Amino acid sequence: MAKRVKKMLEVSLVRAELASLPERKLLRSRNLVCVDMIWPRAGIARKSAAREATFRKGKVDFSTEEWAKRVVFREDVDGRTAFAVSITEPVTVQKLKRFARLTAKYALRMGADFMEKAMVGYADIASAPMDALSAMVGEKDAPEAIAQGVVDFPSLPSDDDEVFVEVPLKRPGEAKVIGVFTLAVRG
């Protein structure tokens, strides 16, 4: 059996462009960008990061932002991984608050699951407050995705090398590419 390579990767946002969408005509729109790292290593199915991005005429350039705002992952990767990107419809402050509630709900559910595993025999009692709080927090739906894409990343970069990964974006349920999202991956 071949030896598996484990390597620390840093993934950051570079730029995105959406073409042929009604949302592109907006002079300025605030959208949510979600980036997932799929199966970075055994036992970790997905790592997710989300942030707000301001598109101007369908484009956003993250390269001028501070590193702390651009970086989405610093993660050990075992062998290969993949990246999934989704961009939501333009969002209002109310939708950003709704997104925060759903994120909190998800985090609380994960906490409840952890609590159940940690307190064997007392799982239901220990996780009840977390379950109740997660049910109260997330009562509304998340914003709709207007573009999404997935790309395999089978070859890890060498130490101190940086590669740019372009994720083709499509409307959900359609085959035509409508844009591209670029990530920088440093080994």
Summary of the structure (lengths in Angstrom):
residues: 187
radius of gyration: 18.5
end to end distance: 24.1
largest distance: 56.9
contacts: 540
relative contact order: 0.23
helix: 26%
strand: 46%
